[in-house]
Amino acid sequence: MYALNLWPALTRYCDDGSIEIDNSAAERALRGIAIGRRNYLFAGSDNGGERAAAIYSLIGTAKLNGVDPAAWLRYVLTHIADHPVNQIDDFLPWNLASRLAIISAPKQ
C-alpha cells in the first residue's frame, strides 16, 4: 500500500530525463566528507586540523573552477618560489584555469 500511494513519485524519473533514478551521485559526492570526518580525528593538533581544512578548501576551490587539483598544485609549487609575493593571486585556480587547460591538454 505504501508503494502504491507513492507510485507517482516513484515513477517521476520516467517522465523527466533530468531526474536520476537514485541518489548515488549525491552519495558519492559526500563520501569524501564522511571519510574525512574520521581522518580529522588524527590531524594531531588544532594547527594540523586548520592546515588540513586549508588544503581541503584549496582542492575544493580548484574542483569548483573546473581545474584539476593535482595539475594546479603541481604548477603552483613549481612556480611560486620565483613569483612576486604581491602578485600571489595570480595562482588562484580561476586565474590559472585557461593556462592549466593548455598545459594539461593531451599531447598529440
N, C-alpha and C positions, 0 to 999 in steps of 0.2 A: 504494500500500500504506500509506503514511504517513497519508493522509486516512482511509482505511478503519479503521485502528487507532484513530484519534481521533474517529470518527464520533459516538459518544455525547456527547463533549464539544462537538463542533461543532453538534449539534442540541439541546443542552440548553436554549437560549433558547426553543425551541418549546414546551417543557413548563412553563416558569415565566415568566409575563408580566412579572415584575420584573427579569429579566435582559436586558440590552441585547445587540443583535446585534453591536455593535462597541464600541470604547472611545473613540469620538470625543468624548464629553462629558469624559472624563478628559484627553484630549489638549488640548481647548480650555481647560480649567482651568489646565493647565500652560504654555500658550502665553505668558501674561504673564510668567511666571518666566523662560522661555527668552529672550524679547525683552529683558527687564530685565537679564539677565545681561550681555548685550552693552552695554547702556546704562550699566551700573555702571562700566565702564572709563572713562567720560567724566565721572565725578562731580566731577573737578577736584582733589579732595584728600580726605584722610581725613574731615575735617569735613563736606565735601559728601556723602560716602558715608553718614555717620551721619545726616545730615539726610534724605537720600533714604530710608534704612531706616525712620526715624521716620514719614515721610509714608506709606510703603507699609504700615506697621503700623496707622496710624490708619485708612486706607482699608479695609484688610482687616478690621479690627475692626468698622467700620460695616457692611460687607457681611455679616459673620457674624451680626450682630444684626438683619439684615433692614432696615437703614436705607440709603436712597440716599446714597452718599458725597458727591455734589455738593450735595444739599439740606442734608446735615448740616454740611459745611464752610461753605456759604453762611450758614447760621444761626449757627454758632459765630463766624465772622469778623465778622458784623454786630452781634452782641450781646456779645462778650467785653469790649469796652472799658468798658461800663457795669456789669460784673458784679463782685461782690466776689471778691478773689483767694482767700479762704479757702473759697469755695464752687465752686471750679473743676470739681469732679467732677460738678456739675450738667450739664456739657456732654458727658459721656461718652455714646457712642451708645446704650447700653442705657437711660440715663436720659432721653434725648430721643426714643426710638423712637415712643412714643404721640403726643407733641406734633408730631413731624415728619409722622406719618401723617395727622394732621388738617390740617396746613399744606399739605402737598403733594398732598392729595386733589384730584382734578379738579373744577373749578368747574362747577356745573350752571346 
